[in-house]
Amino acid sequence: MELPWYSIVVPLFVFIFFLHNCLFTTSNNNKKLPSSPTKLPIIGNLHQLGSLPHRSLHQLSKKYGPVMLLHFGNKPVIVASSVDAARDIMKTHDLVCSNRPKSSIAERLFYGSKDVAFSPYGEYWRQIKSVTVLHLLSNKRVQSYRDIREEETSNMIVKIRQECDSNSSSSVIDLRDCLCSLTNNIVSRVALGRKYNEEGQGGMNAKVTLDEFGELLGTFSIGDYIPWLEWINKINGLDNKVEKVAKELDTFLESVIEEHISRKNKGEYSTGEAKDFVDVLLEIQNGKETGFLLQRDSLKAIILDIFAAGTDTTYTALEWIMTELLRHPRAMEKLQNEVRGLFQGKAEVTEDDLGNMQYLKAVIKETFRLHPPDPLLVPRESTEDIKLLGYHIPAKTQVIIDAWTIGRDPLSWENPEDYLPERFLDSNIDLKGLNFELIPFGAGRRGCPGIAFAIVVIELALARLVHKFNFSLPEELDMSEASGVTIRRKSPLLAVATPCSTYY
């Protein structure tokens, strides 16, 4: 009797499937893999990420340990959530773990990932990182923009004071709006040469578009992990949203570049005038200074990196700092006493004064410990097999460093859930990536090059706010978080501001 075709094909398929699994399992018998939660067919552990992945991974790490293996689709992902694991990745295995996994959204927004943050590790990345560090974010260059920082911070203080004057000496202030405008104005002037904070100035509403940009970078694209489901991004509107934001940003960046080229051709620069980032990039574009030709798309990607990241992370950090100070009046009072005590009778705090403010620096560090703006540092990817705390990590594994959980590790921090700036007063731990207990800016080759710029903006803004005003809460504080590449407060921070008359 002739057998139906499927009576042969189906058993053969099942045999091949189990043979593959046996061979695969055998190949890893002697290789110790990290603990892993049970995964589902096709999607792996994606269902366990939730709307706030840093919180979901924090809970999973409590059960599965500081080196945890997940699968996003069929791609292996390691989550490192301890100081030792972070040190191994960003120091011991820094070179091997310096690549970036491909992100379709970053590819579209950053001109094929030609920026510093998302570019794959290699010669191109080394060249643009060098350009950024040496020519845009060196200490000398950062100091050259001091006048802009101090002027814009003064403008913010004046704006808050005017709102208070119009409301009988105190007023409910939207601190997010104030801090966002401050950082946007500073970064716009430093990076682009002038302010771009209103619709019509360059063809887009900078604040709205940058918010959408940050939200997209923090959006999960299923096609990156399950390629045959990429069509879902067309159905749910993600592709269209990415295309819209990319087009708006490109139009804006083109107008900025053309404006600079036109200004240069007309000879409108004054002698001794501080050059903004676009000026510097245009000067080195032909490669005469660096030996590296900077293509137009690369130039735009680098500008976008600095403009977007510099604005978003800085004002988010400032908003969390003010949030924690309002939640902890004792810490607020101690900070005000330090700042006001150092400058009795002085009209204005300047950047020269910041080095004397030890409690202010402790407040900033403690807030970064609890609220790193990027709680899951931009993922890395291993290019070779490595050993991580005794576990075998194969090449091409995505690596996530959980800075949020590391900042709450009871092995590193006493009373980790408490807000205690005092813990940093007699501590050598800093924010520069040398101490892996506190890594809001990352570390190693892929550490954020803009740390010096961000910190001086944060320190100056915070010092002047607590120097000039007393703050209180108008209502119960909602601590809910919003999702995105940067984790900010879900609702804007509102506070009652009352001018301290001694300093006016």
C-alpha positions as CSV (number, residue, x, y, z in Angstrom):
1,M,0.0,0.0,0.0
2,E,1.3,3.5,-0.9
3,L,1.8,5.7,2.1
4,P,0.6,9.4,2.0
5,W,3.5,11.9,1.6
6,Y,2.9,13.5,5.0
7,S,3.4,10.2,6.9
8,I,7.1,10.4,5.8
9,V,7.7,14.1,5.8
10,V,6.2,14.9,9.2
11,P,8.3,12.2,11.1
12,L,11.4,13.3,9.2
13,F,10.8,16.9,10.2
14,V,10.3,15.9,13.9
15,F,13.5,13.8,13.7
16,I,15.6,16.7,12.3
17,F,14.2,19.1,14.9
18,F,15.1,16.9,17.8
19,L,18.5,16.0,16.3
20,H,19.3,19.8,16.0
21,N,18.3,20.3,19.6
22,C,20.4,17.4,20.8
23,L,23.4,18.6,18.9
24,F,22.9,22.2,20.1
25,T,22.5,21.1,23.7
26,T,25.6,18.8,23.4
27,S,27.7,21.7,22.1
28,N,26.9,23.6,25.3
29,N,27.1,20.8,27.8
30,N,30.5,22.1,29.1
31,K,29.5,25.8,28.9
32,K,27.8,27.3,31.8
33,L,25.1,29.7,30.7
34,P,23.4,32.3,33.1
35,S,20.1,31.6,34.7
36,S,17.1,32.3,32.5
37,P,13.4,32.7,33.0
38,T,11.2,30.4,30.9
39,K,10.7,31.7,27.4
40,L,7.7,31.4,25.1
41,P,7.8,30.2,21.5
42,I,8.7,32.8,18.9
43,I,8.7,35.8,21.2
44,G,11.1,34.4,23.9
45,N,11.0,36.7,27.0
46,L,9.6,39.8,25.3
47,H,6.3,39.5,27.1
48,Q,8.2,40.1,30.4
49,L,9.5,43.5,29.6
50,G,6.4,45.5,30.4
51,S,5.8,49.2,29.8
52,L,8.8,50.1,32.0
53,P,11.5,47.5,31.2
54,H,14.0,48.8,33.8
55,R,11.5,47.9,36.5
56,S,10.6,44.6,35.0
57,L,14.3,43.6,34.6
58,H,15.0,44.7,38.2
59,Q,12.4,42.3,39.5
60,L,13.6,39.5,37.3
61,S,17.3,40.0,38.4
62,K,16.2,39.5,42.0
63,K,15.2,35.9,41.1
64,Y,17.7,35.1,38.3
65,G,20.8,36.9,39.5
66,P,23.2,39.7,38.5
67,V,23.9,38.0,35.1
68,M,20.7,36.9,33.5
69,L,20.0,35.4,30.1
70,L,16.9,36.4,28.2
71,H,15.8,35.9,24.6
72,F,14.2,38.6,22.6
73,G,12.7,36.6,19.8
74,N,15.5,34.2,19.0
75,K,18.3,36.6,19.9
76,P,20.2,36.0,23.2
77,V,20.4,39.0,25.6
78,I,22.4,39.3,28.7
79,V,21.3,41.6,31.5
80,A,24.1,42.7,33.9
81,S,22.9,44.2,37.1
82,S,25.8,44.1,39.5
83,V,29.0,46.2,40.0
84,D,31.2,43.2,39.2
85,A,29.3,42.3,36.0
86,A,29.3,46.0,34.8
87,R,33.1,46.2,35.5
88,D,33.7,43.0,33.6
89,I,31.8,44.3,30.6
90,M,32.9,47.9,30.5
91,K,36.5,47.4,31.6
92,T,37.8,43.8,31.3
93,H,35.9,43.0,28.1
94,D,35.3,46.6,27.0
95,L,36.8,46.1,23.5
96,V,34.9,42.9,22.8
97,C,31.7,44.5,24.1
98,S,31.9,47.8,22.4
99,N,29.8,47.0,19.3
100,R,26.1,48.1,19.0
101,P,23.3,45.8,18.0
102,K,21.4,47.0,15.0
103,S,18.4,49.2,15.7
104,S,16.1,49.9,12.8
105,I,14.8,53.1,14.4
106,A,18.2,54.5,15.2
107,E,19.3,53.5,11.6
108,R,16.5,55.7,10.2
109,L,16.8,58.6,12.6
110,F,20.6,58.8,12.6
111,Y,21.2,58.4,8.8
112,G,22.3,54.8,9.0
113,S,23.6,55.0,12.5
114,K,26.3,57.5,11.6
115,D,26.3,59.2,15.0
116,V,28.5,58.5,18.0
117,A,26.0,56.7,20.2
118,F,24.6,54.1,17.8
119,S,27.4,53.6,15.2
120,P,28.9,50.1,15.1
121,Y,32.3,49.8,16.7
122,G,35.0,50.2,14.1
123,E,37.2,52.7,12.3
124,Y,34.4,55.1,11.4
125,W,33.2,55.2,15.0
126,R,36.7,55.8,16.3
127,Q,37.1,58.8,13.9
128,I,33.8,60.5,14.7
129,K,34.3,59.8,18.5
130,S,37.7,61.5,18.2
131,V,36.2,64.5,16.4
132,T,33.5,64.8,19.0
133,V,35.8,64.6,22.0
134,L,38.7,66.7,20.7
135,H,36.8,69.4,18.8
136,L,33.4,69.6,20.4
137,L,33.4,68.4,24.0
138,S,36.9,69.0,25.3
139,N,37.3,70.8,28.6
140,K,38.6,73.8,26.8
141,R,35.6,73.9,24.4
142,V,33.1,73.4,27.2
143,Q,34.7,76.3,29.2
144,S,34.4,78.5,26.1
145,Y,30.6,78.5,26.4
146,R,30.5,79.6,30.0
147,D,28.9,83.0,29.2
148,I,26.1,81.3,27.3
149,R,25.3,79.0,30.3
150,E,25.4,81.8,32.8
151,E,23.3,84.1,30.6
152,E,20.6,81.5,29.9
153,T,20.5,80.4,33.6
154,S,20.0,84.1,34.6
155,N,17.2,84.3,32.0
156,M,15.5,81.3,33.6
157,I,15.7,82.9,37.1
158,V,14.3,86.2,35.7
159,K,11.4,84.3,34.1
160,I,10.5,82.6,37.4
161,R,10.7,85.8,39.3
162,Q,8.4,87.6,36.8
163,E,5.8,84.8,37.3
164,C,6.1,85.2,41.0
165,D,5.7,89.0,40.8
166,S,2.5,88.6,38.7
167,N,1.0,86.3,41.4
168,S,1.7,88.2,44.6
169,S,5.2,87.1,45.4
170,S,4.7,83.3,44.9
171,S,3.5,81.2,42.1
172,V,3.0,77.6,40.9
173,I,5.8,77.0,38.4
174,D,6.0,74.3,35.8
175,L,9.6,73.4,36.6
176,R,9.8,70.9,33.7
177,D,9.0,73.7,31.2
178,C,11.6,76.0,32.8
179,L,14.3,73.4,32.9
180,C,13.6,72.1,29.4
181,S,13.7,75.7,28.0
182,L,16.9,76.3,29.8
183,T,18.7,73.3,28.5
184,N,17.2,73.7,25.0
185,N,18.4,77.3,24.8
186,I,21.9,76.5,26.1
187,V,22.4,73.5,23.8
188,S,20.8,75.3,20.8
189,R,23.2,78.3,21.2
190,V,26.3,76.1,21.8
191,A,25.6,73.5,19.1
192,L,23.6,75.4,16.5
193,G,24.5,79.1,17.1
194,R,21.1,80.4,18.2
195,K,17.9,79.4,19.9
196,Y,15.5,77.0,18.2
197,N,12.7,76.7,20.7
198,E,9.6,78.0,18.9
199,E,7.7,76.8,15.9
200,G,8.8,78.6,12.8
201,Q,12.4,78.9,13.9
202,G,13.9,76.4,11.5
203,G,10.7,74.8,10.4
204,M,9.8,72.7,13.4
205,N,8.7,72.9,17.0
206,A,12.0,71.8,18.6
207,K,10.5,70.7,22.0
208,V,7.7,68.6,20.5
209,T,9.8,67.0,17.8
210,L,12.6,66.1,20.3
211,D,10.1,64.6,22.7
212,E,8.8,62.4,19.8
213,F,12.4,61.6,18.9
214,G,13.2,60.4,22.4
215,E,10.0,58.4,22.6
216,L,10.8,56.6,19.3
217,L,14.4,55.7,20.4
218,G,12.9,54.1,23.5
219,T,10.3,52.2,21.4
220,F,10.6,48.5,20.9
221,S,10.7,47.5,17.2
222,I,9.7,43.8,16.9
223,G,11.3,43.5,13.5
224,D,14.7,43.9,15.1
225,Y,14.2,40.6,17.0
226,I,11.7,38.7,14.9
227,P,12.4,39.9,11.3
228,W,9.4,38.1,9.7
229,L,7.1,40.2,12.0
230,E,8.5,43.5,10.8
231,W,5.3,44.2,8.9
232,I,3.6,44.9,12.3
233,N,5.4,48.2,12.4
234,K,3.4,49.3,9.3
235,I,0.1,48.2,10.8
236,N,0.7,49.9,14.2
237,G,1.9,53.2,12.6
238,L,5.5,53.0,14.0
239,D,7.1,53.2,10.5
240,N,5.1,56.2,9.6
241,K,5.9,58.0,12.9
242,V,9.6,57.3,12.4
243,E,9.5,58.6,8.8
244,K,7.6,61.7,9.9
245,V,10.1,62.6,12.7
246,A,13.1,61.7,10.6
247,K,11.9,64.0,7.8
248,E,11.2,66.9,10.2
249,L,14.6,66.6,11.8
250,D,16.4,66.4,8.4
251,T,14.6,69.5,7.1
252,F,15.6,71.3,10.3
253,L,19.2,70.2,10.3
254,E,19.6,71.1,6.6
255,S,18.3,74.6,7.3
256,V,20.8,74.9,10.2
257,I,23.7,73.9,8.1
258,E,22.7,76.1,5.1
259,E,22.3,79.0,7.5
260,H,25.8,78.5,8.8
261,I,27.3,78.2,5.3
262,S,25.5,81.3,4.2
263,R,26.7,83.3,7.2
264,K,30.3,82.2,6.6
265,N,30.1,83.1,2.9
266,K,28.9,86.6,3.8
267,G,31.7,87.1,6.3
268,E,29.3,87.7,9.2
269,Y,31.5,86.2,12.0
270,S,33.1,88.6,14.4
271,T,36.8,88.2,15.3
272,G,37.1,86.2,18.5
273,E,33.5,85.1,18.4
274,A,33.1,81.6,20.0
275,K,32.3,79.1,17.2
276,D,29.3,76.8,17.8
277,F,29.5,73.0,17.1
278,V,28.2,73.3,13.5
279,D,30.9,75.9,12.7
280,V,33.5,73.5,14.0
281,L,32.1,70.5,12.1
282,L,32.0,72.5,8.9
283,E,35.6,73.6,9.3
284,I,36.8,70.0,9.7
285,Q,34.4,68.6,7.1
286,N,37.0,68.6,4.3
287,G,39.4,66.6,6.4
288,K,42.2,69.2,6.4
289,E,42.5,69.1,10.2
290,T,41.7,65.5,10.9
291,G,42.5,63.6,7.7
292,F,38.9,62.3,7.9
293,L,36.3,63.5,5.4
294,L,33.0,64.2,7.2
295,Q,30.1,63.4,4.9
296,R,26.9,65.5,5.1
297,D,24.9,62.7,6.7
298,S,27.6,62.1,9.3
299,L,27.6,65.8,10.1
300,K,23.9,65.8,10.6
301,A,24.0,62.7,12.7
302,I,26.6,64.1,15.0
303,I,24.7,67.4,15.4
304,L,21.5,65.5,16.2
305,D,23.4,63.4,18.8
306,I,24.6,66.5,20.7
307,F,21.4,68.6,20.2
308,A,18.9,65.9,21.2
309,A,20.8,64.0,23.8
310,G,22.2,67.2,25.4
311,T,18.8,68.6,25.9
312,D,16.8,65.6,26.9
313,T,19.0,63.9,29.5
314,T,20.1,67.2,31.1
315,Y,16.6,68.6,31.8
316,T,15.4,65.2,32.8
317,A,18.2,64.9,35.4
318,L,17.4,68.4,36.7
319,E,13.7,67.6,37.1
320,W,14.5,64.5,39.1
321,I,16.9,66.4,41.3
322,M,14.2,69.0,42.1
323,T,11.7,66.2,42.6
324,E,13.8,64.5,45.2
325,L,14.6,67.8,47.0
326,L,10.9,68.6,47.2
327,R,10.2,65.2,48.6
328,H,12.9,65.6,51.2
329,P,12.7,69.1,52.7
330,R,15.6,68.4,55.0
331,A,17.9,67.8,52.1
332,M,16.6,71.0,50.4
333,E,17.2,73.1,53.5
334,K,20.7,71.7,53.9
335,L,21.5,72.5,50.2
336,Q,20.1,76.0,50.5
337,N,22.1,76.6,53.7
338,E,25.3,75.5,51.9
339,V,24.7,77.7,48.8
340,R,23.4,80.8,50.7
341,G,26.0,80.4,53.4
342,L,28.8,80.5,50.9
343,F,27.5,83.6,49.2
344,Q,26.0,85.8,51.8
345,G,25.6,89.2,50.2
346,K,26.6,88.0,46.8
347,A,24.2,88.8,44.0
348,E,24.9,85.8,41.7
349,V,26.4,82.4,41.8
350,T,29.0,81.9,39.0
351,E,30.7,78.8,37.7
352,D,33.8,79.7,39.7
353,D,31.8,79.1,42.8
354,L,30.7,75.6,42.0
355,G,33.8,73.8,43.2
356,N,33.1,74.8,46.8
357,M,29.6,73.2,46.9
358,Q,30.2,69.7,48.2
359,Y,26.6,69.0,49.3
360,L,25.3,70.2,45.9
361,K,27.5,67.6,44.2
362,A,26.3,65.0,46.6
363,V,22.7,65.8,45.8
364,I,23.4,65.4,42.1
365,K,25.2,62.0,42.6
366,E,22.5,60.7,44.9
367,T,19.8,61.6,42.4
368,F,21.7,60.0,39.5
369,R,22.0,56.9,41.6
370,L,18.2,56.5,42.0
371,H,17.2,58.1,38.7
372,P,19.8,57.6,35.9
373,P,18.2,59.2,32.8
374,D,19.1,56.1,30.7
375,P,18.5,53.3,33.3
376,L,19.3,50.6,30.8
377,L,22.5,51.9,29.1
378,V,22.4,51.8,25.4
379,P,22.8,48.1,24.6
380,R,26.1,46.6,23.5
381,E,26.9,43.5,21.5
382,S,29.7,41.0,22.0
383,T,31.9,40.3,19.0
384,E,33.7,37.3,20.5
385,D,32.9,34.6,23.2
386,I,33.7,35.9,26.7
387,K,33.5,34.7,30.3
388,L,31.3,36.9,32.5
389,L,31.5,36.1,36.2
390,G,32.1,32.5,35.3
391,Y,29.3,32.3,32.7
392,H,29.8,31.6,29.0
393,I,28.6,34.5,26.8
394,P,28.7,33.7,23.1
395,A,29.6,36.1,20.4
396,K,26.7,38.2,18.9
397,T,25.0,38.4,22.3
398,Q,23.2,41.6,23.1
399,V,24.4,43.1,26.4
400,I,22.3,45.3,28.6
401,I,23.8,47.0,31.6
402,D,21.1,47.8,34.2
403,A,22.4,51.0,35.8
404,W,19.0,51.4,37.6
405,T,19.4,48.1,39.5
406,I,23.1,48.7,40.2
407,G,22.2,52.0,41.8
408,R,19.9,50.1,44.2
409,D,22.1,47.1,44.9
410,P,22.2,46.5,48.7
411,L,25.7,45.0,48.4
412,S,27.0,48.4,47.3
413,W,24.7,50.8,49.1
414,E,23.4,51.0,52.6
415,N,19.7,51.6,52.7
416,P,19.6,51.8,48.9
417,E,16.0,52.9,48.6
418,D,16.5,56.0,50.9
419,Y,17.5,59.4,49.5
420,L,20.7,60.2,51.4
421,P,23.0,62.7,49.7
422,E,25.3,62.5,52.8
423,R,26.5,59.1,51.6
424,F,28.7,60.9,49.0
425,L,30.2,63.5,51.3
426,D,33.1,61.3,52.4
427,S,33.1,59.2,49.3
428,N,35.5,59.1,46.3
429,I,32.8,57.8,44.0
430,D,32.3,60.1,41.0
431,L,30.2,60.2,37.8
432,K,33.1,59.7,35.3
433,G,32.8,56.0,34.8
434,L,35.7,54.9,37.0
435,N,33.4,53.7,39.8
436,F,31.0,51.1,38.5
437,E,28.6,51.6,41.5
438,L,27.5,54.8,39.8
439,I,27.4,54.8,36.0
440,P,24.6,57.1,34.7
441,F,26.9,58.2,31.8
442,G,28.2,54.7,31.1
443,A,31.9,53.8,31.1
444,G,34.7,52.6,28.9
445,R,34.9,53.3,25.1
446,R,31.1,53.7,24.9
447,G,30.9,56.1,27.9
448,C,29.0,59.4,27.1
449,P,31.5,62.0,25.9
450,G,29.2,64.9,27.0
451,I,29.5,64.4,30.8
452,A,31.6,67.6,31.5
453,F,29.1,69.7,29.5
454,A,26.0,68.2,31.2
455,I,27.4,68.4,34.8
456,V,28.3,72.1,34.7
457,V,24.8,73.0,33.3
458,I,23.2,70.9,36.1
459,E,25.3,72.3,38.9
460,L,24.9,76.0,37.8
461,A,21.1,75.7,37.3
462,L,20.6,73.9,40.6
463,A,22.8,76.3,42.6
464,R,21.0,79.4,41.3
465,L,17.5,77.9,41.8
466,V,18.0,77.2,45.5
467,H,20.0,80.4,45.9
468,K,17.1,82.6,44.7
469,F,14.0,80.7,45.6
470,N,12.2,78.7,48.3
471,F,10.2,75.8,46.9
472,S,7.3,73.8,48.2
473,L,4.8,71.3,46.7
474,P,1.3,72.6,45.8
475,E,-0.2,69.1,45.9
476,E,0.8,65.4,46.5
477,L,3.7,64.4,44.3
478,D,3.1,61.8,41.6
479,M,6.3,59.8,41.1
480,S,5.1,57.8,38.0
481,E,7.6,57.4,35.2
482,A,7.1,57.7,31.4
483,S,8.6,55.3,29.0
484,G,11.2,56.3,26.4
485,V,14.9,56.2,25.8
486,T,15.2,58.6,28.7
487,I,13.0,57.9,31.8
488,R,11.4,61.1,32.9
489,R,8.6,61.9,35.2
490,K,5.2,61.0,33.7
491,S,3.7,64.3,34.7
492,P,5.5,67.7,34.7
493,L,6.9,68.8,38.1
494,L,4.9,71.7,39.6
495,A,6.2,73.6,42.5
496,V,5.4,76.8,44.5
497,A,8.3,79.2,44.1
498,T,8.8,82.0,46.5
499,P,11.7,84.5,46.0
500,C,14.2,84.8,48.7
501,S,14.2,88.5,49.2
502,T,17.7,88.6,50.6
503,Y,19.1,87.8,47.2
504,Y,17.2,90.3,45.1
